[in-house]
Amino acid sequence: MKKIISLYRRLNSFVTYNIFLYANFSLLFAISFGLEFLVSQIYILIVAYFFIGIAGYFINDFFDVAYDRISGKFNITSLISKKWVLVLIFSCVVIGLNLVKLLSKNIVYTILIEILFLLAYSVKPLRLKEKGFLGVLADSFYAHIIPSIILVQFISQYVSVSYWLWFNFIALNFFIGVRDILLHQLADFEKDLKSTTETFYVKNANLSNQLIFWIEEVVSILLILLLFILFLNTNTFDIFLAFLLVFLYWLNKFYFKVIEINHVVKFYILVSTIFLLVNSSNLLAILFLLLHPYNFQLGMHFIGKFWSNVFSLTNKFYSILHHIYKSKITLFVNYFLYYLFLLFGRNLKKKPLYKKKENKY
């Protein structure tokens, strides 16, 4: 059961922070610049991203299997023979490369650079994972920066926009990547200690914790700035409204000094999904984005709040009825019985229907 939970967490993290966020940015740019005809090609790009990501997952686990055996960490490659792991990695890479080849030959070269970084991160003698902050940078580079560069390459074939937009977008993804790998190393801290895997977090735990929260604010500001620059490039009122909403949300959190991981990104996902819902005629794209785990979590949060309020109102209504019954209705019934018995010549005050039993003890 623990292995299934561990696998689910890894996949959920990949889907939430990588695939769906990448899909969101891809569709946001395409629809903002009036390139909705590219949606089908964007799906190809997302599927290619998925296969390369799966290859990276297996590469990392394949070269970590000895360390994970010591720490007791779940490693999926330990369940499969080495031959089939290598076949799976090779197949995922080939599928990913052939998919991006349909879009642009230049992107193929960028994917190859990404694969080299994947290997450098996990494979000795480099094994950048254990080379301090170089490992953090390498992970951010192959998991976030290169995919964002690929998206810029793809969109730039069809529209010319400010370099500041692309610079901001790549910087945003760089900091998202740094924060996410630090969070991943935080989750693996005890097991990495046990297996003597010297990640940056293991060597610099206190500094890493500070960096996570500092970078969270940087990510929030860069995301807001991205929306503002996108508005300047498109002059679209809906984009300006999205920028304003996300900015006010961040400002509120900043004023009350509330720092939560991904709190601004979560709100951005909701706002951008609504923007795409209003501006896109591609229902498949919208349905895909609606499935984002953040939207699901937010939906469950609102449902929980709704039922909590319903139960609260029900309890209040019951309390009022109970109070009326205990105070008003009981009093009315007592008066009614008193005067009713007076008509038949019996005074209930002087001669009640029953006497209270005296307590002899």
Order of alpha helices (4+ residues) and beta strands (2+ residues): alpha-alpha-alpha-alpha-alpha-alpha-alpha-alpha-alpha-alpha-alpha-alpha-alpha-alpha-alpha-alpha
